[in-house]
Amino acid sequence: MQSTNTNNEPPPTPPRSLSTSVVTVVADAQGQSEDDLTPLYDVIDPEALDALFAPLVDGTTRTHGSVSFHYAGYWVTVSSEGAVELKADEQ
C-alpha cells in the first residue's frame, strides 16, 4: 500500500550533497551557471567527497575534519559540518 500526502504539503527534499554544494558555491562566487564550470569530477571524485563526511554506519555524524582542493580558480575547503569555504587562488 502506498502512503499519500493528505496535508497537501510538498514532499521533503533530500539534503544537497557536499559535492553539489561545492559546485553551487563556486558558481555563485564566479557569477556563472553551474553548467559553465569545469566538471567537479575532473578535479576530485564527487562520490568520495560525499562519502568522506557521510554519517558513520551507526548513524552518528562525523564531527571533525576538512579537505581542501583546487577547483575553478579557488582553494575549496569542505568541513565535516558541511561548510564550503573559498579562497581565491593567488597565482
C-alpha positions, 0 to 999 in steps of 0.5 A: 500500500502506498502512503499519500500526502493528505496535508497537501504539503510538498514532499521533503527534499533530500539534503544537497550533497557536499559535492553539489554544494561545492559546485553551487558555491563556486558558481555563485562566487564566479557569477556563472551557471553551474553548467559553465564550470569545469566538471567537479569530477575532473578535479576530485571524485564527487562520490568520495567527497560525499562519502568522506563526511557521510554519517558513520554506519551507526548513524552518528555524524562525523564531527571533525575534519576538512579537505581542501582542493583546487577547483575553478580558480579557488582553494575549496575547503569542505568541513565535516559540518558541511561548510564550503569555504573559498579562497581565491587562488593567488597565482 
